[in-house]
Amino acid sequence: MNTLLRDVRSPGWATAGTTSAIAIFLHGFGSNERDLTGLAPALALTMPWAALRAPIELGNGGAAWFTITTPGSPDPGPVAEATDAIWAWVDAEVGPGIRVVPIGFSQGGLMASQLLRTRPERVLAPVVLGGFVQGAAQPGDPTLAVSRPPMFWGRGADDRVIAEPAIVRTSGFLPHHTSLVARVYPGLAHGINTAEINDVRDFLTTHVGVGAVRA
């Protein structure tokens, strides 16, 4: 991972240097950097955003942040490599005084939590959609246990993709390391619905600011 991750950027990216926060979309396993860009208008984002492509190519246009071994229990090494790749992109493309708002789905949701758990001072109001946290301890965990920053975790009640042990692990970790806003959506499988989008919009408005989301 010696080269920067590929990305798609918002039309307003040129203003990223003058803002206090930017959003980063992190797609799920087998998808690509364009998958979550439709969330930007749905969330009415006005802050600049970028959607990153995961580093592992799967073919047919898809990519992954790490390979799947035991579902819901990824090997820590590849997750750390993917986390480092995202931070390398941030360090190269985002000014040092600008915080990142990671919005990740599924495997990308785990990566959003990784950003918070590795550099908590740089992350603002992370959003995990249909995702989970890994079991390995991370450098920022002691800080998070004290600071308890806001985090959104939404998932479908009928999601059969994320393994139950991962849900149990995440349910135990997040309330003790974040000021968690957790939502479970009846009838939703492994996806994102309108109710969840509305809740994320409200969350971002509250914790990033009215200037980040159009009223």
GROMACS elastic network, one bead per residue, 0.5 to 0.9 nm:
[ bonds ]
;  ai    aj funct       b0    kb
    1     4     6  0.75151   500
    1     5     6  0.84253   500
    1    55     6  0.72917   500
    1    81     6  0.79304   500
    1    82     6  0.84847   500
    1    84     6  0.88977   500
    1    85     6  0.66297   500
    2    85     6  0.83939   500
    3     6     6  0.88828   500
    3    85     6  0.85208   500
    3    88     6  0.89058   500
    3    89     6  0.89071   500
    4    55     6  0.89683   500
    4    85     6  0.71242   500
    4    86     6  0.82671   500
    4    88     6  0.68589   500
    4    89     6  0.55811   500
    4    92     6  0.82866   500
    5    52     6  0.64601   500
    5    53     6  0.60443   500
    5    54     6  0.69325   500
    5    55     6  0.64848   500
    5    85     6  0.70179   500
    5    86     6  0.72671   500
    5    88     6  0.84716   500
    5    89     6  0.63597   500
    6    33     6  0.78069   500
    6    51     6  0.85644   500
    6    52     6  0.59589   500
    6    53     6  0.53426   500
    6    54     6  0.79803   500
    6    55     6  0.83740   500
    6    89     6  0.89058   500
    7    33     6  0.62204   500
    7    34     6  0.85127   500
    7    50     6  0.64426   500
    7    51     6  0.54008   500
    7    53     6  0.57819   500
    8    33     6  0.65120   500
    8    34     6  0.69499   500
    8    37     6  0.82265   500
    8    49     6  0.86015   500
    8    50     6  0.55969   500
    8    51     6  0.51467   500
    8    52     6  0.66296   500
    8    53     6  0.83587   500
    9    12     6  0.80472   500
    9    13     6  0.61958   500
    9    37     6  0.88686   500
    9    48     6  0.78405   500
    9    49     6  0.59511   500
    9    51     6  0.63255   500
    9    52     6  0.87126   500
   10    13     6  0.52181   500
   10    14     6  0.86622   500
   10    37     6  0.86220   500
   10    40     6  0.86011   500
   10    47     6  0.89060   500
   10    48     6  0.59006   500
   10    49     6  0.53082   500
   10    50     6  0.61036   500
   10    51     6  0.85030   500
   11    14     6  0.76137   500
   11    48     6  0.78435   500
   11    49     6  0.87083   500
   12    15     6  0.58442   500
   12    16     6  0.74155   500
   12    46     6  0.82602   500
   12    47     6  0.77839   500
   12    48     6  0.55562   500
   12    49     6  0.79716   500
   13    16     6  0.51868   500
   13    17     6  0.84094   500
   13    22     6  0.88740   500
   13    47     6  0.84643   500
   13    48     6  0.50171   500
   13    49     6  0.66339   500
   13    50     6  0.78479   500
   14    17     6  0.72086   500
   14    18     6  0.87824   500
   14    48     6  0.81050   500
   15    18     6  0.55525   500
   15    19     6  0.68145   500
   15    47     6  0.87184   500
   15    48     6  0.70667   500
   16    19     6  0.54403   500
   16    20     6  0.81720   500
   16    21     6  0.78437   500
   16    22     6  0.68093   500
   16    47     6  0.78562   500
   16    48     6  0.57322   500
   16    49     6  0.82400   500
   16    94     6  0.75463   500
   16    95     6  0.82308   500
   16    98     6  0.83852   500
   17    20     6  0.81582   500
   17    94     6  0.73569   500
   17    95     6  0.62963   500
   17    98     6  0.77285   500
   18    98     6  0.86897   500
   19    22     6  0.73726   500
   19    47     6  0.75444   500
   19    48     6  0.81180   500
   19    98     6  0.69549   500
   20    47     6  0.89556   500
   20    97     6  0.72266   500
   20    99     6  0.63110   500
   20   100     6  0.87815   500
   21    47     6  0.71075   500
   21    48     6  0.78953   500
   21    97     6  0.87138   500
   21    98     6  0.51594   500
   21   100     6  0.55482   500
   21   101     6  0.68243   500
   21   123     6  0.89659   500
   21   124     6  0.78056   500
   21   208     6  0.78342   500
   21   212     6  0.81146   500
   22    47     6  0.58729   500
   22    48     6  0.52002   500
   22    49     6  0.54285   500
   22    50     6  0.78766   500
   22    94     6  0.83816   500
   22    98     6  0.71878   500
   22    99     6  0.65377   500
   22   100     6  0.51515   500
   22   101     6  0.59634   500
   22   102     6  0.85227   500
   22   212     6  0.85179   500
   23    45     6  0.86989   500
   23    47     6  0.70627   500
   23    48     6  0.64371   500
   23    50     6  0.64449   500
   23    51     6  0.83729   500
   23    99     6  0.86752   500
   23   100     6  0.57171   500
   23   102     6  0.57363   500
   23   103     6  0.70000   500
   24    48     6  0.88888   500
   24    49     6  0.56427   500
   24    50     6  0.50324   500
   24    51     6  0.56020   500
   24    52     6  0.71566   500
   24   100     6  0.67354   500
   24   101     6  0.60042   500
   24   103     6  0.59654   500
   24   104     6  0.80621   500
   24   112     6  0.87993   500
   25    33     6  0.78814   500
   25    35     6  0.89752   500
   25    36     6  0.63788   500
   25    37     6  0.73608   500
   25    39     6  0.88389   500
   25    49     6  0.75076   500
   25    50     6  0.62609   500
   25    52     6  0.63407   500
   25   101     6  0.85718   500
   25   102     6  0.60809   500
   25   104     6  0.57165   500
   25   105     6  0.82996   500
   25   108     6  0.80108   500
   25   112     6  0.87228   500
   26    32     6  0.87607   500
   26    33     6  0.74279   500
   26    35     6  0.89536   500
   26    36     6  0.75244   500
   26    51     6  0.62605   500
   26    52     6  0.59331   500
   26    53     6  0.74397   500
   26    54     6  0.77986   500
   26   102     6  0.71877   500
   26   103     6  0.61488   500
   26   105     6  0.65196   500
   26   106     6  0.89169   500
   26   107     6  0.81895   500
   26   109     6  0.70465   500
   26   111     6  0.72612   500
   26   112     6  0.72262   500
   27    30     6  0.84810   500
   27    31     6  0.62138   500
   27    32     6  0.61848   500
   27    33     6  0.64088   500
   27    34     6  0.82662   500
   27    35     6  0.64740   500
   27    36     6  0.63758   500
   27    51     6  0.78850   500
   27    52     6  0.75433   500
   27    53     6  0.73564   500
   27    54     6  0.75487   500
   27    63     6  0.87713   500
   27    64     6  0.83095   500
   27    65     6  0.87381   500
   27   103     6  0.86735   500
   27   104     6  0.59797   500
   27   105     6  0.55889   500
   27   106     6  0.74001   500
   27   107     6  0.71095   500
   27   109     6  0.78954   500
   28    31     6  0.56868   500
   28    32     6  0.76753   500
   28    35     6  0.85535   500
   28    54     6  0.86433   500
   28    63     6  0.82625   500
   28    64     6  0.69629   500
   28    65     6  0.79768   500
   28   104     6  0.74676   500
   28   105     6  0.54056   500
   28   106     6  0.50397   500
   28   109     6  0.76084   500
   29    32     6  0.83175   500
   29    54     6  0.85635   500
   29    62     6  0.76619   500
   29    63     6  0.63708   500
   29    65     6  0.69999   500
   29    66     6  0.81448   500
   29    67     6  0.85216   500
   29    68     6  0.88967   500
   29   105     6  0.89725   500
   29   106     6  0.73041   500
   29   107     6  0.57610   500
   29   108     6  0.75597   500
   30    57     6  0.85492   500
   30    58     6  0.66657   500
   30    59     6  0.85488   500
   30    60     6  0.88529   500
   30    61     6  0.80344   500
   30    64     6  0.57224   500
   31    34     6  0.82233   500
   31    35     6  0.64443   500
   31    53     6  0.85545   500
   31    54     6  0.86749   500
   31    61     6  0.73717   500
   31    63     6  0.56728   500
   31    64     6  0.73158   500
   32    35     6  0.56377   500
   32    36     6  0.83940   500
   32    51     6  0.88446   500
   32    52     6  0.79342   500
   32    53     6  0.55821   500
   32    54     6  0.71751   500
   32    61     6  0.68584   500
   32    62     6  0.53994   500
   32    63     6  0.58391   500
   32    64     6  0.82115   500
   33    36     6  0.70837   500
   33    37     6  0.76678   500
   33    50     6  0.88456   500
   33    51     6  0.52985   500
   33    52     6  0.51071   500
   33    54     6  0.75816   500
   33    62     6  0.89999   500
   33    63     6  0.87048   500
   34    37     6  0.54216   500
   34    38     6  0.79910   500
   34    51     6  0.68549   500
   34    52     6  0.83573   500
   34    53     6  0.82433   500
   35    38     6  0.71822   500
   35    39     6  0.88242   500
   35    51     6  0.84975   500
   36    39     6  0.55471   500
   36    40     6  0.77461   500
   36    51     6  0.72555   500
   36   103     6  0.89588   500
   36   104     6  0.84929   500
   36   105     6  0.82366   500
   37    40     6  0.56639   500
   37    41     6  0.80845   500
   37    49     6  0.89566   500
   37    50     6  0.83468   500
   37    51     6  0.66782   500
   38    41     6  0.61249   500
   38    42     6  0.65748   500
   38    43     6  0.87907   500
   39    43     6  0.57500   500
   39    44     6  0.81996   500
   39    45     6  0.85066   500
   39   197     6  0.79326   500
   40    43     6  0.52763   500
   40    44     6  0.60200   500
   40    45     6  0.53650   500
   40    46     6  0.83994   500
   40    49     6  0.79754   500
   41    45     6  0.62176   500
   41    46     6  0.87849   500
   42    45     6  0.78614   500
   42   194     6  0.87630   500
   42   197     6  0.70654   500
   42   198     6  0.85233   500
   42   201     6  0.85682   500
   43   197     6  0.63896   500
   43   198     6  0.72883   500
   43   200     6  0.73734   500
   43   201     6  0.53119   500
   43   204     6  0.88790   500
   43   213     6  0.71330   500
   43   214     6  0.83199   500
   44   201     6  0.75116   500
   44   212     6  0.84947   500
   44   213     6  0.53914   500
   44   214     6  0.52231   500
   44   215     6  0.77849   500
   45    48     6  0.77391   500
   45    49     6  0.82586   500
   45   201     6  0.83615   500
   45   211     6  0.88315   500
   45   212     6  0.58964   500
   45   214     6  0.61814   500
   46    49     6  0.86736   500
   46   211     6  0.68512   500
   46   212     6  0.50472   500
   46   213     6  0.51238   500
   46   214     6  0.59502   500
   47   211     6  0.71911   500
   47   213     6  0.69614   500
   48   212     6  0.84242   500
   49   101     6  0.89003   500
   52    86     6  0.81358   500
   52    89     6  0.88982   500
   53    56     6  0.88335   500
   53    62     6  0.89920   500
   53    63     6  0.70033   500
   53    64     6  0.81957   500
   53    65     6  0.85434   500
   54    57     6  0.76993   500
   54    62     6  0.87798   500
   54    63     6  0.55018   500
   54    64     6  0.51579   500
   54    66     6  0.83398   500
   54    82     6  0.77406   500
   54    85     6  0.88221   500
   54    86     6  0.86774   500
   54   108     6  0.86789   500
   55    63     6  0.67092   500
   55    64     6  0.64858   500
   55    65     6  0.60312   500
   55    66     6  0.82095   500
   55    82     6  0.72339   500
   55    85     6  0.78525   500
   56    62     6  0.86603   500
   56    63     6  0.53304   500
   56    64     6  0.50426   500
   56    65     6  0.61316   500
   56    66     6  0.68129   500
   56    67     6  0.80324   500
   57    60     6  0.88351   500
   57    61     6  0.77505   500
   57    62     6  0.63255   500
   57    64     6  0.65903   500
   58    61     6  0.72404   500
   58    62     6  0.52873   500
   58    63     6  0.50521   500
   58    64     6  0.69553   500
   59    62     6  0.56218   500
   59    63     6  0.73222   500
   60    63     6  0.88503   500
   63    66     6  0.89353   500
   64    67     6  0.67466   500
   64   107     6  0.78668   500
   64   108     6  0.87051   500
   65    78     6  0.80042   500
   65    79     6  0.72172   500
   65    81     6  0.88114   500
   65    82     6  0.57504   500
   65    83     6  0.85790   500
   65   107     6  0.70562   500
   65   108     6  0.73752   500
   65   111     6  0.78866   500
   66    74     6  0.77620   500
   66    75     6  0.85237   500
   66    78     6  0.57161   500
   66    79     6  0.61594   500
   66    81     6  0.86125   500
   66    82     6  0.69849   500
   66   107     6  0.82858   500
   67    74     6  0.77922   500
   67    75     6  0.86864   500
   67    78     6  0.78043   500
   68    71     6  0.61407   500
   68    72     6  0.82668   500
   68    73     6  0.83358   500
   68    74     6  0.64174   500
   68    75     6  0.84602   500
   69    72     6  0.86299   500
   69    73     6  0.75264   500
   69    74     6  0.62997   500
   69    75     6  0.74303   500
   70    73     6  0.53426   500
   70    74     6  0.62857   500
   70    75     6  0.83149   500
   71    74     6  0.69580   500
   71   161     6  0.85272   500
   71   162     6  0.72740   500
   71   163     6  0.61447   500
   71   166     6  0.83951   500
   72   132     6  0.76877   500
   72   133     6  0.86293   500
   72   134     6  0.77372   500
   72   161     6  0.89674   500
   72   162     6  0.61731   500
   72   163     6  0.52831   500
   72   164     6  0.79129   500
   72   165     6  0.69733   500
   72   166     6  0.50319   500
   72   167     6  0.83475   500
   73    76     6  0.86878   500
   73   133     6  0.89584   500
   73   134     6  0.64765   500
   73   135     6  0.71993   500
   73   163     6  0.85869   500
   73   165     6  0.82722   500
   73   166     6  0.69058   500
   74    77     6  0.86363   500
   74    78     6  0.79258   500
   74    79     6  0.71681   500
   74   134     6  0.69005   500
   74   135     6  0.85018   500
   75    78     6  0.61515   500
   75    79     6  0.67136   500
   75    80     6  0.89759   500
   75   134     6  0.86916   500
   75   136     6  0.88412   500
   76    79     6  0.51890   500
   76    80     6  0.60744   500
   76    81     6  0.87124   500
   76   134     6  0.77114   500
   76   135     6  0.82432   500
   76   136     6  0.64389   500
   77    80     6  0.51688   500
   77    81     6  0.63488   500
   77    82     6  0.87953   500
   78    82     6  0.62309   500
   78    83     6  0.85547   500
   79    82     6  0.51388   500
   79    83     6  0.61241   500
   79    84     6  0.86116   500
   79   110     6  0.89569   500
   79   111     6  0.78172   500
   79   114     6  0.82882   500
   79   134     6  0.86108   500
   80    84     6  0.61304   500
   80    85     6  0.85959   500
   80   114     6  0.83001   500
   81    84     6  0.50975   500
   81    85     6  0.62417   500
   81    86     6  0.88360   500
   82    86     6  0.64154   500
   82    87     6  0.87537   500
   82   111     6  0.78417   500
   83    86     6  0.52569   500
   83    87     6  0.63382   500
   83    88     6  0.86393   500
   83   111     6  0.66508   500
   83   112     6  0.89780   500
   83   114     6  0.65066   500
   83   115     6  0.67192   500
   83   118     6  0.82984   500
   84    87     6  0.50726   500
   84    88     6  0.60421   500
   84    89     6  0.86689   500
   85    88     6  0.50522   500
   85    89     6  0.64169   500
   85    90     6  0.87638   500
   86    89     6  0.51615   500
   86    90     6  0.63013   500
   86    91     6  0.86684   500
   86   111     6  0.87112   500
   86   115     6  0.82176   500
   87    91     6  0.59614   500
   87    92     6  0.84596   500
   87   115     6  0.78290   500
   88    91     6  0.51369   500
   88    92     6  0.62075   500
   88    93     6  0.85648   500
   89    92     6  0.51940   500
   89    93     6  0.59184   500
   89    94     6  0.79150   500
   90    93     6  0.52241   500
   90    94     6  0.51588   500
   90    95     6  0.80911   500
   90    96     6  0.87744   500
   90   100     6  0.83369   500
   91    94     6  0.59053   500
   91    95     6  0.72964   500
   91    96     6  0.72026   500
   92    95     6  0.80170   500
   94    97     6  0.83724   500
   94    98     6  0.66922   500
   94    99     6  0.84999   500
   94   100     6  0.85751   500
   95    98     6  0.55161   500
   95    99     6  0.85795   500
   96    99     6  0.79379   500
   96   122     6  0.86720   500
   97   122     6  0.84533   500
   98   122     6  0.76322   500
   99   121     6  0.81453   500
   99   122     6  0.50478   500
   99   123     6  0.55045   500
   99   124     6  0.61509   500
  100   122     6  0.63922   500
  100   123     6  0.50114   500
  100   124     6  0.58918   500
  100   125     6  0.84640   500
  100   126     6  0.83337   500
  101   112     6  0.85237   500
  101   122     6  0.89717   500
  101   123     6  0.60171   500
  101   124     6  0.51074   500
  101   125     6  0.58451   500
  101   126     6  0.54257   500
  101   127     6  0.76534   500
  101   204     6  0.89818   500
  101   208     6  0.82930   500
  102   109     6  0.84353   500
  102   111     6  0.84225   500
  102   112     6  0.52130   500
  102   113     6  0.82392   500
  102   115     6  0.77127   500
  102   116     6  0.86095   500
  102   123     6  0.74990   500
  102   124     6  0.77918   500
  102   125     6  0.76320   500
  102   126     6  0.50049   500
  102   127     6  0.61640   500
  102   128     6  0.82134   500
  103   108     6  0.78272   500
  103   109     6  0.69286   500
  103   112     6  0.63056   500
  103   125     6  0.89770   500
  103   126     6  0.61044   500
  103   128     6  0.62056   500
  103   129     6  0.76432   500
  104   107     6  0.74676   500
  104   110     6  0.72460   500
  104   111     6  0.69287   500
  104   112     6  0.55517   500
  104   113     6  0.85394   500
  104   126     6  0.83110   500
  104   127     6  0.63072   500
  104   128     6  0.53212   500
  104   129     6  0.60419   500
  104   130     6  0.84628   500
  104   131     6  0.76988   500
  105   110     6  0.79111   500
  105   111     6  0.88938   500
  105   112     6  0.85823   500
  105   127     6  0.85240   500
  105   128     6  0.62181   500
  105   130     6  0.57609   500
  105   131     6  0.61048   500
  105   191     6  0.83208   500
  105   192     6  0.85902   500
  106   110     6  0.67560   500
  106   111     6  0.88815   500
  106   128     6  0.76660   500
  106   129     6  0.62018   500
  106   132     6  0.74264   500
  106   161     6  0.88654   500
  106   162     6  0.78474   500
  106   190     6  0.80912   500
  106   191     6  0.86399   500
  107   110     6  0.52413   500
  107   111     6  0.65850   500
  107   112     6  0.88842   500
  107   130     6  0.83342   500
  107   131     6  0.61458   500
  107   132     6  0.78818   500
  108   112     6  0.62391   500
  108   113     6  0.87236   500
  108   128     6  0.78971   500
  108   129     6  0.83914   500
  108   131     6  0.72423   500
  109   113     6  0.64287   500
  109   114     6  0.86213   500
  109   126     6  0.89978   500
  109   127     6  0.72314   500
  109   129     6  0.57691   500
  109   130     6  0.68304   500
  109   132     6  0.64815   500
  109   133     6  0.81046   500
  109   153     6  0.87703   500
  110   113     6  0.51215   500
  110   114     6  0.62172   500
  110   115     6  0.88662   500
  110   128     6  0.71229   500
  110   131     6  0.55495   500
  110   132     6  0.51934   500
  110   133     6  0.52812   500
  110   134     6  0.70690   500
  111   115     6  0.63479   500
  111   116     6  0.87920   500
  111   128     6  0.87574   500
  111   131     6  0.88627   500
  111   132     6  0.89626   500
  111   133     6  0.83049   500
  112   115     6  0.53250   500
  112   116     6  0.66942   500
  112   117     6  0.88485   500
  112   126     6  0.63367   500
  112   127     6  0.69363   500
  112   128     6  0.65015   500
  113   116     6  0.51631   500
  113   117     6  0.61634   500
  113   118     6  0.86786   500
  113   126     6  0.70678   500
  113   127     6  0.81054   500
  113   128     6  0.71170   500
  113   131     6  0.88805   500
  113   132     6  0.77636   500
  113   133     6  0.62883   500
  113   134     6  0.86558   500
  113   151     6  0.89402   500
  114   118     6  0.60086   500
  114   119     6  0.84446   500
  114   133     6  0.75542   500
  114   134     6  0.82223   500
  114   138     6  0.79744   500
  115   118     6  0.53520   500
  115   119     6  0.59993   500
  115   120     6  0.71441   500
  115   122     6  0.83682   500
  115   123     6  0.68951   500
  115   126     6  0.85962   500
  116   119     6  0.56337   500
  116   121     6  0.79933   500
  116   122     6  0.77341   500
  116   123     6  0.56281   500
  116   124     6  0.80639   500
  116   125     6  0.89709   500
  116   126     6  0.72297   500
  116   140     6  0.73877   500
  116   141     6  0.87944   500
  116   144     6  0.84766   500
  117   120     6  0.58292   500
  117   137     6  0.86620   500
  117   138     6  0.57258   500
  117   139     6  0.65560   500
  117   141     6  0.57210   500
  117   143     6  0.87718   500
  117   144     6  0.74773   500
  118   121     6  0.89779   500
  118   138     6  0.60325   500
  118   139     6  0.53735   500
  118   141     6  0.77680   500
  119   122     6  0.56137   500
  119   123     6  0.68070   500
  119   139     6  0.78368   500
  119   140     6  0.61505   500
  120   123     6  0.53569   500
  120   124     6  0.80177   500
  120   140     6  0.60238   500
  120   141     6  0.85232   500
  120   143     6  0.75604   500
  120   144     6  0.71029   500
  120   149     6  0.85090   500
  121   124     6  0.80174   500
  121   140     6  0.88413   500
  123   126     6  0.69804   500
  124   149     6  0.77981   500
  124   150     6  0.77754   500
  124   151     6  0.84286   500
  124   207     6  0.79107   500
  124   208     6  0.71678   500
  125   149     6  0.71642   500
  125   150     6  0.53505   500
  125   151     6  0.52556   500
  125   152     6  0.72954   500
  125   203     6  0.80816   500
  125   204     6  0.70320   500
  125   207     6  0.61669   500
  125   208     6  0.67336   500
  126   150     6  0.74443   500
  126   151     6  0.52028   500
  126   152     6  0.63987   500
  126   153     6  0.86445   500
  127   151     6  0.60742   500
  127   153     6  0.61599   500
  127   154     6  0.81037   500
  127   200     6  0.75486   500
  127   203     6  0.89210   500
  127   204     6  0.88593   500
  128   131     6  0.56743   500
  128   132     6  0.74175   500
  128   151     6  0.78445   500
  128   152     6  0.60126   500
  128   154     6  0.64004   500
  128   155     6  0.84483   500
  129   132     6  0.84962   500
  129   152     6  0.80442   500
  129   153     6  0.59658   500
  129   154     6  0.50044   500
  129   155     6  0.59146   500
  129   156     6  0.89431   500
  129   191     6  0.80741   500
  129   192     6  0.73388   500
  129   196     6  0.86549   500
  130   153     6  0.76492   500
  130   154     6  0.60958   500
  130   156     6  0.68959   500
  130   159     6  0.78322   500
  130   161     6  0.88579   500
  130   162     6  0.74923   500
  130   189     6  0.89115   500
  130   190     6  0.63505   500
  130   191     6  0.68879   500
  130   192     6  0.78975   500
  131   153     6  0.77319   500
  131   154     6  0.80156   500
  131   155     6  0.73719   500
  131   162     6  0.71917   500
  131   166     6  0.86542   500
  131   167     6  0.83756   500
  131   170     6  0.88507   500
  132   153     6  0.84415   500
  132   162     6  0.79069   500
  132   166     6  0.60718   500
  132   167     6  0.64142   500
  132   169     6  0.79395   500
  132   170     6  0.55980   500
  132   171     6  0.87416   500
  133   136     6  0.88908   500
  133   166     6  0.71404   500
  133   167     6  0.84390   500
  133   169     6  0.72604   500
  133   170     6  0.54776   500
  133   173     6  0.79800   500
  133   174     6  0.84118   500
  134   137     6  0.81970   500
  134   166     6  0.76191   500
  134   169     6  0.79709   500
  134   170     6  0.79352   500
  135   166     6  0.84708   500
  135   169     6  0.72260   500
  135   170     6  0.86434   500
  137   140     6  0.86258   500
  137   141     6  0.69220   500
  138   141     6  0.55686   500
  138   142     6  0.85322   500
  139   142     6  0.73734   500
  139   143     6  0.83951   500
  140   143     6  0.53460   500
  140   144     6  0.62134   500
  140   145     6  0.87556   500
  141   144     6  0.50462   500
  141   145     6  0.61751   500
  141   146     6  0.89053   500
  141   177     6  0.70375   500
  142   145     6  0.51749   500
  142   146     6  0.68541   500
  142   147     6  0.89408   500
  142   177     6  0.82437   500
  143   146     6  0.54452   500
  143   147     6  0.61290   500
  143   148     6  0.82079   500
  143   177     6  0.83246   500
  144   148     6  0.51987   500
  144   149     6  0.69575   500
  144   176     6  0.82535   500
  144   178     6  0.64832   500
  145   148     6  0.58703   500
  145   176     6  0.60092   500
  145   178     6  0.71767   500
  146   149     6  0.89357   500
  146   176     6  0.87940   500
  146   177     6  0.72926   500
  146   178     6  0.87700   500
  147   177     6  0.76531   500
  147   178     6  0.74877   500
  147   179     6  0.87287   500
  148   151     6  0.87656   500
  148   174     6  0.89977   500
  148   175     6  0.84257   500
  148   176     6  0.74384   500
  148   177     6  0.51592   500
  148   179     6  0.50893   500
  148   180     6  0.82172   500
  149   177     6  0.76369   500
  149   179     6  0.53846   500
  149   180     6  0.79921   500
  150   178     6  0.57135   500
  150   180     6  0.58151   500
  150   181     6  0.72863   500
  150   203     6  0.88801   500
  150   207     6  0.71913   500
  151   174     6  0.83824   500
  151   178     6  0.61757   500
  151   179     6  0.61895   500
  151   180     6  0.50457   500
  151   181     6  0.60106   500
  151   182     6  0.82507   500
  151   203     6  0.85879   500
  152   179     6  0.87143   500
  152   180     6  0.60876   500
  152   182     6  0.59449   500
  152   183     6  0.80109   500
  152   199     6  0.89500   500
  152   200     6  0.72797   500
  152   203     6  0.72649   500
  153   174     6  0.89139   500
  153   180     6  0.72960   500
  153   181     6  0.62589   500
  153   183     6  0.63899   500
  153   184     6  0.85696   500
  154   181     6  0.82216   500
  154   182     6  0.57578   500
  154   184     6  0.58517   500
  154   185     6  0.76221   500
  154   192     6  0.87035   500
  154   196     6  0.69458   500
  154   199     6  0.89458   500
  154   200     6  0.86627   500
  155   158     6  0.86217   500
  155   159     6  0.72274   500
  155   182     6  0.83881   500
  155   183     6  0.65571   500
  155   184     6  0.51491   500
  155   185     6  0.63279   500
  155   188     6  0.77066   500
  155   189     6  0.80278   500
  155   190     6  0.74877   500
  155   191     6  0.78735   500
  155   192     6  0.79513   500
  155   196     6  0.84372   500
  156   159     6  0.50834   500
  156   160     6  0.88732   500
  156   183     6  0.84921   500
  156   184     6  0.55594   500
  156   186     6  0.64042   500
  156   187     6  0.68803   500
  156   190     6  0.61713   500
  156   191     6  0.70672   500
  156   192     6  0.78897   500
  156   193     6  0.89379   500
  157   160     6  0.87547   500
  157   184     6  0.57047   500
  157   185     6  0.54403   500
  157   186     6  0.50674   500
  157   187     6  0.61951   500
  157   188     6  0.58310   500
  157   189     6  0.65789   500
  157   190     6  0.88644   500
  158   185     6  0.82602   500
  158   186     6  0.70636   500
  158   187     6  0.59078   500
  158   188     6  0.54735   500
  158   190     6  0.73687   500
  159   162     6  0.66572   500
  159   163     6  0.89713   500
  159   187     6  0.88691   500
  159   188     6  0.67529   500
  159   191     6  0.79528   500
  160   163     6  0.70491   500
  160   164     6  0.84262   500
  160   189     6  0.68774   500
  160   190     6  0.69528   500
  161   189     6  0.82764   500
  161   190     6  0.63879   500
  162   165     6  0.85462   500
  162   166     6  0.67942   500
  162   167     6  0.72305   500
  162   190     6  0.80299   500
  163   166     6  0.54825   500
  163   167     6  0.67643   500
  164   167     6  0.50660   500
  164   168     6  0.62466   500
  164   169     6  0.85865   500
  165   168     6  0.50405   500
  165   169     6  0.60525   500
  165   170     6  0.85484   500
  166   169     6  0.50443   500
  166   170     6  0.60869   500
  166   171     6  0.84684   500
  167   170     6  0.51352   500
  167   171     6  0.59774   500
  167   172     6  0.85518   500
  168   171     6  0.50941   500
  168   172     6  0.62544   500
  168   173     6  0.87206   500
  169   172     6  0.52286   500
  169   173     6  0.62105   500
  169   174     6  0.87115   500
  170   173     6  0.50964   500
  170   174     6  0.59154   500
  170   175     6  0.86568   500
  171   174     6  0.60323   500
  171   175     6  0.69941   500
  172   175     6  0.65807   500
  172   176     6  0.74052   500
  173   176     6  0.57270   500
  173   177     6  0.64571   500
  173   178     6  0.85826   500
  174   177     6  0.51293   500
  174   178     6  0.55310   500
  174   179     6  0.79369   500
  174   180     6  0.65233   500
  175   178     6  0.56607   500
  175   179     6  0.65918   500
  175   180     6  0.57887   500
  176   179     6  0.80601   500
  176   180     6  0.87339   500
  177   180     6  0.83161   500
  178   181     6  0.88147   500
  181   203     6  0.81880   500
  183   196     6  0.79328   500
  183   199     6  0.85194   500
  184   188     6  0.85273   500
  184   196     6  0.88483   500
  185   188     6  0.56868   500
  185   189     6  0.86459   500
  185   193     6  0.84564   500
  185   195     6  0.78868   500
  185   196     6  0.75342   500
  186   189     6  0.85963   500
  188   191     6  0.67014   500
  188   192     6  0.75149   500
  188   193     6  0.72556   500
  189   192     6  0.82911   500
  192   195     6  0.83722   500
  192   196     6  0.63800   500
  192   197     6  0.72417   500
  193   196     6  0.54141   500
  193   197     6  0.63914   500
  193   198     6  0.88374   500
  194   197     6  0.50245   500
  194   198     6  0.61775   500
  194   199     6  0.86154   500
  195   198     6  0.51693   500
  195   199     6  0.62786   500
  195   200     6  0.87165   500
  196   199     6  0.50217   500
  196   200     6  0.61396   500
  196   201     6  0.85527   500
  197   200     6  0.51030   500
  197   201     6  0.61379   500
  197   202     6  0.86778   500
  198   201     6  0.50916   500
  198   202     6  0.63224   500
  198   203     6  0.86408   500
  199   202     6  0.51360   500
  199   203     6  0.61391   500
  199   204     6  0.86845   500
  200   204     6  0.61015   500
  200   205     6  0.84643   500
  201   204     6  0.52432   500
  201   205     6  0.61269   500
  201   206     6  0.86400   500
  201   213     6  0.71942   500
  202   205     6  0.50823   500
  202   206     6  0.62034   500
  202   207     6  0.86505   500
  202   213     6  0.88737   500
  203   206     6  0.52179   500
  203   207     6  0.60837   500
  203   208     6  0.80141   500
  204   207     6  0.52019   500
  204   208     6  0.51381   500
  204   209     6  0.66824   500
  204   210     6  0.81395   500
  204   212     6  0.73901   500
  204   213     6  0.71315   500
  205   208     6  0.57141   500
  205   210     6  0.50622   500
  205   211     6  0.79032   500
  205   212     6  0.68062   500
  205   213     6  0.59753   500
  205   214     6  0.86415   500
  205   215     6  0.86602   500
  206   209     6  0.56779   500
  206   210     6  0.73146   500
  207   210     6  0.88495   500
  208   211     6  0.79151   500
  208   212     6  0.63341   500
  208   213     6  0.84582   500
  209   212     6  0.55682   500
  209   213     6  0.72530   500
  210   213     6  0.55167   500
  210   214     6  0.69510   500
  210   215     6  0.71623   500
  211   214     6  0.70131   500
  211   215     6  0.87530   500
